[in-house]
Amino acid sequence: MSISTTWPNRNSRSAELYERAKAVLPGGISRLQTLVDPFPIYAERGEGATIVDVDGTRRLDMMNNFASLIHGHARAEVIDAAAQAARNGSCFAMPTEAEIALAELLCARISSVDRVRFCNSGTEAVMLALKAARARTGRARIAKIEGAYHGMYDYAEVSLDPAPHNWGNDPNSVRFATGSPQAVLDDTVVFPHNDTEAAERILRDAGDSLAAILIDPAPGVFGMIPMTPEFVVMIQRVAHDIGASIIIDEVIALRLGYHGAQAKFGIEPDYTTFAKIIGGGFPVGAVGGTEDAMSVFSHERGKPLNPSSGTFTANPVSMSTGLATMELMTPEAYAALDAMGAHARMVAAQAFQAAGVEGQVTGVGGMFTIHLHGRPITDYRSAYPIGDEAARGKALHLALLEAGFIMSPRLSAFLSTAMTFNDIDRFGTALEAVLQSQG
Ligand SMILES: Cc1ncc(COP(=O)(O)O)c(C=O)c1O
């Protein structure tokens, strides 16, 4: 029997592994984002900008583990750092010099960050930042942008996927996980991205009940639509007036600039959350902030107001790979990613035009999202797919996989320094062909 290396092939090794996985993992997976229909593609190895799957098929990786691999796969400097750290012992219930070095880099680059507290994921970073803001203000409630993803902490995932039937006029606080307590919904205020007037009214109504306003300057879920300058000014002014802390989530957005997305957008936060690229492909998270804001983590005057710990926190492997990765991210490397991102958005838009299919490309820096409609997009609701758009998006995602290009299931891409303009041009050609064939 000849086995095709293309996917999905019911006789492939990926299909076989998925059958095995279903017997021991719920739904056969460990992570929802890895699921594609009819079965996930199992990775064998990564080489720079390419992933080779267990059936030997090579694809251009434009997803980079959801924006965590800014240098692509197995970059030599990063792997050397990992090997050296692991040889010396991978974790200790003692601090190591590696955590100081990575914190020094973040403090030197990000002007609002005087102190850093590490953890193990972006979810944890957001949770710790929200708890820190509560400890600092003595208030319980938080505010977040409708549709923005900030990980799995109950409060942060409110209104992650509201739909027209439940999203309300002003955004309702909509449960994401079944069983999430009503108290969580009551303590989470939701406001629309970039609607300055409505957001200001909602935030001021919540007033001094709010510990924190949690923002992402270009939320990934609905296409990395940058915050407008007016919106940023409003957030700063309202946070100041009501005495709430600003938390900027740079778990992804840190890839937008050497001094952080906050410098690019003119945001002066109290807290910043980090993860993904600061681990260089190994698990990590961190909260940074001003000395005053971060003092809630400190034990120097007795029990910290916001105690934090974690068995693998600041382990020297993640700290060393993070440092190696971030040192390679020079201002020139950021500029090159920005240029590649602009080229990708242009090439993808041209593909839609040449194929005569309605669609658009949004994004900023080295990231972009494809949408299968032409309606102006400013926020979660205007990006929301209607009619057959979601089904067509899924078909496009699968066809691109078959053509050798890995995007996220929501058709997002996060570019890496391992990619070339030639890779982007190949992607543009494939996109045009797929759009043409799908009509
Ligand atoms: C903006 C943002 N915040 C937080 C998270 C959660 O990070 P993690 O997956 O490391 O828990 C993510 C993950 O994609 C994210 O995109």
Ligand as a Chemical Component Dictionary entry (heavy atoms), coordinates in Angstrom:
data_LIG
# 
_chem_comp.id                   LIG 
_chem_comp.type                 NON-POLYMER 
_chem_comp.pdbx_formal_charge   0 
_chem_comp.three_letter_code    LIG 
# 
loop_
_chem_comp_atom.comp_id 
_chem_comp_atom.atom_id 
_chem_comp_atom.alt_atom_id 
_chem_comp_atom.type_symbol 
_chem_comp_atom.charge 
_chem_comp_atom.model_Cartn_x 
_chem_comp_atom.model_Cartn_y 
_chem_comp_atom.model_Cartn_z 
_chem_comp_atom.pdbx_ordinal 
LIG C1 C1 C 0 -2.477 37.743 25.117 1  
LIG C2 C2 C 0 -2.349 36.445 25.853 2  
LIG N1 N1 N 0 -2.363 36.437 27.203 3  
LIG C3 C3 C 0 -2.231 35.302 27.902 4  
LIG C4 C4 C 0 -2.096 34.084 27.267 5  
LIG C5 C5 C 0 -1.955 32.829 28.061 6  
LIG O1 O1 O 0 -0.643 32.358 27.964 7  
LIG P1 P1 P 0 -0.294 30.824 28.218 8  
LIG O2 O2 O 0 -0.833 30.041 27.066 9  
LIG O3 O3 O 0 1.194  30.801 28.330 10 
LIG O4 O4 O 0 -0.955 30.440 29.512 11 
LIG C6 C6 C 0 -2.074 34.038 25.872 12 
LIG C7 C7 C 0 -1.926 32.754 25.168 13 
LIG O5 O5 O 0 -2.037 32.638 23.971 14 
LIG C8 C8 C 0 -2.209 35.248 25.147 15 
LIG O6 O6 O 0 -2.231 35.243 23.807 16 
# 
loop_
_chem_comp_bond.comp_id 
_chem_comp_bond.atom_id_1 
_chem_comp_bond.atom_id_2 
_chem_comp_bond.value_order 
_chem_comp_bond.pdbx_ordinal 
LIG C1 C2 SING 1  
LIG C2 N1 SING 2  
LIG C2 C8 DOUB 3  
LIG N1 C3 DOUB 4  
LIG C3 C4 SING 5  
LIG C4 C5 SING 6  
LIG C4 C6 DOUB 7  
LIG C5 O1 SING 8  
LIG O1 P1 SING 9  
LIG P1 O2 DOUB 10 
LIG P1 O3 SING 11 
LIG P1 O4 SING 12 
LIG C6 C7 SING 13 
LIG C6 C8 SING 14 
LIG C7 O5 DOUB 15 
LIG C8 O6 SING 16 
# 
